[in-house]
Amino acid sequence: MTNTTTKITAPVVEDRNAWRWGFTPQAEIWNGRLAMIGFLAAALIELFSGQGFLHFWGIL
């Protein structure tokens, strides 16, 4: 019987909250977060004003 040892190294973990430019996972996470904030803001404007988002800003 042979004695083999397996060396286990810790994975390199990147900071998922870091602000990175370009097509990176970090940029896509921030893009999604900002899109959720914008969608929530538009929904709250419609809820409290009783008008659609574009009508509220006078575009339509």
C-alpha positions as CSV (number, residue, x, y, z in Angstrom):
1,M,0.0,0.0,0.0
2,T,1.4,3.4,-1.0
3,N,1.0,6.4,1.2
4,T,-0.1,9.4,-0.9
5,T,-0.9,12.7,0.5
6,T,-3.1,15.2,-1.1
7,K,-2.3,18.9,-0.6
8,I,-5.4,21.0,-0.3
9,T,-5.1,24.7,-0.9
10,A,-7.6,27.4,0.0
11,P,-9.4,28.8,-3.0
12,V,-8.7,32.4,-4.0
13,V,-11.8,34.4,-3.0
14,E,-12.4,37.7,-4.7
15,D,-14.4,40.4,-3.0
16,R,-17.8,40.2,-4.6
17,N,-18.6,43.7,-3.4
18,A,-15.6,45.3,-4.9
19,W,-16.2,48.0,-7.5
20,R,-14.7,46.6,-10.7
21,W,-15.1,48.1,-14.2
22,G,-15.7,46.0,-17.3
23,F,-17.6,42.7,-17.8
24,T,-16.8,41.2,-14.4
25,P,-19.0,39.4,-11.9
26,Q,-18.6,42.3,-9.5
27,A,-19.9,44.8,-12.1
28,E,-22.9,42.6,-12.9
29,I,-23.7,42.3,-9.2
30,W,-23.7,46.1,-8.8
31,N,-25.7,46.5,-12.0
32,G,-28.4,44.2,-10.6
33,R,-28.4,46.0,-7.3
34,L,-28.9,49.4,-9.0
35,A,-31.5,48.0,-11.3
36,M,-33.5,46.7,-8.3
37,I,-33.3,50.1,-6.6
38,G,-34.5,51.8,-9.8
39,F,-37.4,49.4,-10.2
40,L,-38.4,49.8,-6.6
41,A,-38.3,53.6,-7.0
42,A,-40.5,53.5,-10.1
43,A,-43.0,51.2,-8.3
44,L,-43.2,53.5,-5.3
45,I,-43.7,56.6,-7.5
46,E,-46.6,54.8,-9.2
47,L,-48.0,53.6,-5.8
48,F,-47.9,56.9,-4.0
49,S,-48.7,59.3,-6.9
50,G,-51.4,57.2,-8.6
51,Q,-49.8,57.9,-12.0
52,G,-47.5,56.0,-14.2
53,F,-43.8,56.7,-14.1
54,L,-43.7,58.5,-17.4
55,H,-46.8,60.5,-16.6
56,F,-45.4,61.5,-13.3
57,W,-42.3,63.0,-15.0
58,G,-44.5,64.7,-17.7
59,I,-43.1,62.6,-20.6
60,L,-46.4,61.3,-21.7
